[in-house]
Amino acid sequence: MQWQPEKYRPVLKLMARRLYLDRRFRRRFDSSDLVQKTLLKAHETSAQCRGDQEPQRVRWLHAILVNIARDLLREEQAARRDIGLEVSLNAALAESSACLEQWIASADTSPPAATERQVLLGAVTTAIEDLPADHGEAILRHYLLGESTAEVARQMERTTDAIKMLLYRGMKALRERLQAQGVSWP
């Protein structure tokens, strides 16, 4: 039975969202388009995926996402190449999957546990997207990327106290949304 890349949409959304948080890339492409193009390419080439386990599949999908993002940047900058931006893209893409891939790889590899992780990841992704944009950005920057509240404040052009309040309210709303979906949060 052939595996289905579509079930990794939540992981790809978080990877693409990581890029979207970087203001240098925000105006260059839409994260939803990036995920859709990645999934389309993954479906077209799914026979080429050599991964039997989730971590290998996530790495393979991440490589597709990286290549599509690079292609989009190259198309936009065909006349004026910016090596600095390309290097920044590589770093941002590597960071985008580091936490997620580690989480997936370090977890129990039994099929029920993998399914449970996919459900949790999908629920968290959906719940974050349903939050007000500033709440979601603060949560992703602080908890997924590991940025300090001071760094999040600088990136979002807010005070540290304002970011702490966004994090508090955002996490409270996130837990409520997950609870309403019947998803237990670790």
C-alpha positions in Angstrom: 0.0 0.0 0.0 1.4 3.4 -1.0 1.7 6.0 1.7 -0.2 9.2 1.5 1.7 12.5 1.7 -1.5 14.4 2.4 -1.5 13.2 6.0 1.6 15.3 6.5 -0.1 18.5 5.6 -0.1 19.7 9.3 3.7 19.2 9.5 4.2 21.0 6.2 1.9 23.9 7.3 4.1 24.4 10.3 7.3 24.3 8.3 5.9 26.8 5.8 4.5 29.0 8.6 8.0 29.1 10.0 9.2 30.7 6.7 6.2 33.0 6.7 7.2 34.4 10.1 10.4 35.7 8.5 9.5 39.0 7.1 12.1 38.6 4.3 10.1 35.7 2.8 6.5 36.8 3.7 6.1 39.0 0.7 7.7 36.5 -1.6 5.3 33.6 -1.3 2.1 32.5 0.5 2.6 29.6 3.0 -0.6 27.9 1.8 0.6 27.9 -1.8 3.9 26.5 -0.7 2.2 23.6 1.1 -0.1 22.9 -1.8 2.8 22.8 -4.3 4.8 20.6 -2.0 2.0 18.1 -1.6 1.3 18.1 -5.4 5.0 17.4 -6.1 5.0 14.7 -3.3 2.0 13.0 -4.9 3.6 13.1 -8.3 6.9 11.6 -7.0 5.7 9.5 -4.1 7.2 6.3 -5.6 10.7 8.0 -5.2 10.3 8.3 -1.5 12.6 5.7 0.1 11.5 6.3 3.7 9.6 3.6 5.5 9.4 5.5 8.7 7.8 8.9 9.6 11.1 10.7 10.1 12.5 9.8 6.7 9.2 10.8 5.1 9.2 14.2 6.9 12.8 14.8 5.7 11.8 13.9 2.1 8.8 16.3 2.2 11.0 18.9 3.8 13.4 18.6 0.9 10.6 19.1 -1.6 9.4 22.1 0.3 13.0 23.6 0.3 13.3 23.0 -3.5 9.9 24.6 -4.2 10.7 27.6 -2.0 14.0 28.0 -3.8 12.4 27.8 -7.2 9.8 30.4 -6.2 12.6 32.8 -5.1 14.6 32.1 -8.2 11.6 32.9 -10.4 11.1 36.2 -8.6 14.7 37.2 -8.6 15.7 35.9 -12.1 17.3 39.2 -13.0 18.9 40.0 -9.7 20.3 37.1 -7.6 20.7 37.7 -3.9 23.1 35.1 -2.4 22.4 36.4 1.1 18.7 35.8 0.7 19.4 32.2 -0.5 21.6 31.5 2.4 19.0 32.9 4.8 16.4 30.7 3.1 18.5 27.6 3.7 18.9 28.5 7.4 15.2 29.3 7.8 14.1 26.1 6.1 16.5 24.0 8.2 15.1 25.5 11.4 11.5 25.1 10.2 11.6 21.3 10.6 14.2 20.8 13.3 11.8 20.9 16.2 9.1 19.0 14.4 11.4 16.3 13.0 13.0 15.8 16.4 9.5 15.4 18.0 8.4 12.9 15.4 11.7 10.9 15.5 11.9 10.7 19.3 8.4 9.6 19.8 7.2 6.0 20.0 7.3 4.5 16.5 4.3 2.1 16.9 1.5 2.7 14.4 -1.0 3.7 17.0 1.4 6.2 18.5 2.2 7.6 15.0 -1.5 8.0 14.3 -2.0 9.7 17.6 0.9 12.2 16.9 -0.6 13.0 13.4 -4.0 13.7 15.0 -2.4 15.9 17.7 -0.3 17.7 15.1 -3.3 18.3 12.9 -5.4 19.6 15.8 -2.6 21.9 17.0 -2.0 23.3 13.5 -5.7 23.9 13.0 -6.1 25.5 16.4 -3.2 27.8 15.9 -4.5 28.9 12.5 -7.9 29.7 14.1 -6.2 32.0 16.7 -5.8 35.7 16.0 -2.7 36.1 13.8 -0.6 37.9 16.5 -1.4 35.1 19.0 -0.4 32.4 16.6 2.8 34.2 15.6 3.9 34.7 19.2 3.2 31.1 20.0 5.1 29.7 17.0 8.0 32.1 17.5 8.3 31.3 21.2 7.4 27.6 21.5 8.3 26.2 18.1 11.4 28.4 17.3 12.5 28.8 20.8 12.8 32.6 20.6 12.9 34.5 23.9 10.0 36.8 24.7 12.4 39.7 24.2 13.3 38.5 20.7 9.6 37.8 19.9 8.9 41.4 21.0 11.6 42.8 18.8 10.4 40.8 15.8 6.8 41.7 16.3 7.6 45.3 17.2 5.8 45.0 20.6 6.8 45.3 24.2 7.9 42.3 26.1 4.9 42.6 28.4 2.6 42.7 25.4 4.2 39.5 24.1 3.8 37.8 27.5 0.1 38.6 27.4 -0.2 37.4 23.8 1.4 34.1 24.8 -0.8 33.7 27.9 -4.0 34.5 26.0 -2.9 32.5 23.0 -2.0 29.4 24.9 -5.2 29.6 26.9 -7.3 29.8 23.7 -5.2 27.0 22.1 -5.9 24.7 25.1 -9.6 25.5 25.0 -9.8 24.8 21.3 -8.0 21.5 21.7 -10.1 20.5 24.6 -13.3 21.3 22.6 -12.0 19.0 19.9 -11.5 16.3 22.5 -7.7 16.3 22.0 -5.6 15.8 25.0 -2.6 18.2 25.2 0.6 16.8 26.6 
